[in-house]
Each structure stands twice: as C-alpha cells, then as structure tokens.
Amino acid sequence: MLELQGVSAGYGGGDVLQGIDLTIVPQSVTCVLGPNGAGKSTVLRVVSGLVRPRLGKVTLGDRRIDGLSPPEVLGLGVAHVPQTGALFPGMTVRENVLMGGYLIRRQRKLLAERYSAVVNLVPLVAHRADTPAGTLSGGQRRMVEIGRSLMLDPAVILLDEPSLGLDPQSLEAVTVLINRMHDNEKTVVLVEQNVRLGLALSTHAVVLEGGRVRLHGTAQEITEHPDIASLYVGAFVQS
C-alpha cells in the first residue's frame, strides 16, 4: 500500500501540498484530478523522491520512502513517467527502453527477460526497435516512455498526464496499455486534465483543491458525487 500522511511540500519555500492524506489501494488505477496549481504533479514527485516533503511522511508497504533519493525509490519498485521529454531522441527505441533497466544492466539474462516482457506488453517497442526515438509521434513516444518504465517490473507506476497532446488513435493505444498494466496487477497512479478519460480509466480517484484532498473514493463515487460539478470539471462528467 502506498500512503501519504500529513504531507506538506512545494518549491522555493512555498507549500503546494497542504498536509495531504492519501491512501492508494494496491493494484488499483487511481486518477488524481484537480484544477491547475492544485498539486497533482507534486503528489507524484513527492512519491518518486523528486520533491522532499517539508512535513509528513510517505510509506510504501511498511517502509518509509520520503527520505530516499529517486534511484532508491525506483529500486523499491516505484517508476515515474513525467509529462514530456523523457526519451533520448538520438537513441533508438530499443536503446531507450533498455535504459530503463539500468539498475539491472549487469544481469544480462534478467535484462533480456524484462525486455521481452515489455515487448509483449507494448508491441510498438518491437515494431519500431531500430527507429530513432526523436522521429516518433507523440503517442508513440508516450508508449515507449511507459514501456521503459516497466523494465524494472515496478509495483507502482506514476503517470503524469499520459493523454497530453495525443491524437485519438494514440490515446486509444495508451488507454489499452494502462488497462493491460491494471490486468497485470500493477498499481497505477495517474494525473489527468482530461477528467472524462481519467475517470473512465480508473478504479479510484482523488480530487485536489488548493493542495488538499477535497474528494476521495471509487471512480464511480467521484463521478456521481454532487459536488463534482461545482468544483471545476462541470456536469459533463456524468453525461
């Protein structure tokens, strides 16, 4: 179980998160919603170790992880896929994906097994293995970024705006991939501005407002909550 307790964190001396309490159900897909500046991406950065909380703690299972570096958090099974620009454009798709296995690079057999598992989950990796990543479309880059994050077989995957800038076909491919990760018993935490998509993809959801949790429950409960329209997403969520 991933849990944030009383977490206050931010940038440059100002707290974006204001004492947030949040529990992520194991093997769920949890969507973090909220207006700009609510602290959605900061939640992911705190979990992955990119931002250290000023107050509070983050635990994974029975281990506290808020004092660990990003590589240490990654080694414990938490992978973070940022919004954009995460690939090396001059390297091939295969090379980019294998970079995700850097921590196991000396275990050649395991590295090969993990790469094969990624190829099975993300066929694009095999189809475009020798293609320079810089020539891929936005949706293809997103698929490769997510595929690379799976090289260490993480238990928890943090996705920041997976639908950002994608065309309908690419969006469908990313949606299928997230569903496959859920089927493979991964815990997925995603930040989404596309509220309709985020709730459709998720089993659970949390709505942030002003750096605090305003609503938290199953995706259906959040969709049907009487306050959801008054927050920022509008009544179209239930249409």
N, C-alpha and C positions, 0 to 999 in steps of 0.2 A: 504494500500500500504506500502511495505517495501522499505526503501530508505537509501542509504549510500551517504553522501555528503562530499567530500574532506577528506576522512578518510585515515590517516596515522597511522599505528600500526605495532607492531612487538614484539620482545622478546629481553631481555637483552640490551636494549638501541639502538637496530638496527631496523629500519623500514622495514618490509616485504612489506606492502602495502604503496604505494607512492601517496597519495592524490586521492584515488579511488572514482569515482562517479558511482553509480549503482542504478537503479530502478527495482524492482521486480514487475511484473504485478500481480495483485491479481488473485487467483485461477488458476495460471499457474504452469507448471513444468519447472523450469529454471535450466539448466545444466551449471556449472562453469567448464571451461576447461582451460588447460594450462600446460606447462612443470613443472617438479619438481622445487620447490622453487618459483613459480610464485605468491603464496599467496592464493591458492584456499581454503585450510582448514582454513587459518587465517580469511578469509571472514566469514565463518560460526562461528568461535569462537568469532569474534567481535560482530556479531549479537546476539549470545546467552549470551553474557556477560562474557565469559571466558577470553577474552582479551579486555582491555580498550584502545580505540584509544588515541594516543597522540594528534592528531589533528582531526578536523571534527566531524560529528555527524551521528547518526543512528536514524531514526524515523520509527515508526510503526503507520500508520494512522496519527493522529495529535499529537502523543505523542513521545517525545524524550526518547530513551531507552539506549543510550550508557553509561549512568552513573549508570545503575541499576545492581544489583547482578544477577547471573544466576537464583536463585529461583524467583526473581521478574520478570525477563524476561519470565520465564516459566509460571508464574501466569498470564501473559498477553496473553498467547496463542502461544508461540514460543517454540517448542520442538526440541532438538538437539540429533541426534543419531550418536555417534562417530564411528570411523573406526572399532575398535575391542575391545573385553574385557569388554563389558558393562553389562554383566549379572553376577549374583551371582551364581557360579557353584554348590554350595551345596544346593541351594533352588530349589523348583520345578518350572516348567513353570508358573503355576498359581500364585505362590508367587512372582515370578519375575515381572509378568505383573501387579499384584495388587500394587507392589511398585511404579509403575508409577502413581498411584492415591494417593500418599502420602499426597498431599495438600488437598485432599477431604476425607481423611480417616475416619473422624467423621461423614460424611454424608453417612450413610450406604446404603440408597436407591439409591442415585446417583452413589455411587461406584459400586453397583450391576448392574445398568443400563449401565454404561460405560463399565464394563467388558463384558456384553452381547453384546454390540456393537462391541467390539474388537473381540470377538469370531466369530461374523458374518462376519467380515472383514478378519480375519485371522483364518480359521478353525483349523490350526495346534495347536493353543492355547487350544482348547477343546480336540483334539485328544491326545495330549501329556501333559495334565494338571498336572498329578502327576509325570511326569518324571523329574529327576534332570537335571537342565539346563546344567551341565557340561558334560552330556552324549550325548548331541545333536550334530548333524553335523553342519558344518559351516553355511550352508544355513538355517537350522532350527533355529540356534541361531540368525541369521540375522532377520528372520521373527518375532521371539519373541521380539527382541530389538525394531523393528519398532512397533509391537503391543503394547508394553509397552509405547512407546512414545505417543500413541493415547488415553491413559486413561484419559487425561485431555481435550480431544476433541480440540486439538490445531488448530488454524487457519493456522499456518505456521510450516512446518516440514523441518528441516535441516538434510540432509542425507550425511554423509561423506563416500565416496567410497562404496556404497551399494553392488557392484558386487565383491568386493575384495575377492579373494580366493574361489569363488563359482564354483561348478561343473555346467554343463549345465542345469540339472534339477532344481537345487536350484536357478540358475539365472533366469530361466523362472518363478518360483514361486514369486521371488522378483519383477520381471517385472510386473507381473499381479497385485501384491499388490500396486505398485506405480500407475498403471493405475486406480485401484479402488479408491485410495485416490484422484486422479485428478477428477474422476467421482463424488466423494463426495464433490467437491468444496474446497478441501484443496489447499493451496499454498505450493508447494514443491520446495525446493532449494537443488540440489544435486551436489556434487563434484564427477567427474568420470575421471579415467585414460583411461577407455575403451571408446574412442571417438565415435565409431560407435554406441555402445549401448546408450551412454549418449544422443546423438543427436536424436536417434530413440525414446527414451522415452519422450523427451522434446517438449514443445511448443516454448520455448525461450532458448537462450544460450548466454553466455558471455565468451570471450576468454581473459585470463590474460597473460601478458608478463612483467616480471620484476616489478611486483607489481602494474601494471597499466592496465586499460581496453584497449585492442587492438581492439576487435570487440564485438559488442552487437547488437542483433536483434532476429528475429524468428529463430527457429532451421533450417528451410529451407534456410533462408538467409545466415546463418553461413555456412551451408553445401555447398552452391553454391558460396560462396564468393571467388573471385580469389586469395586472399592472404592466404586462409586457408592451402593450401598445403605447402606453403613456411614457415609457422610458425613452426610446429612440428608434425602435425598429418599425413601428407602425402596425396597423391591423393586418397588413398584407401577409404577415407570418402565418396566420391561420387560414388564408384563402387557398 
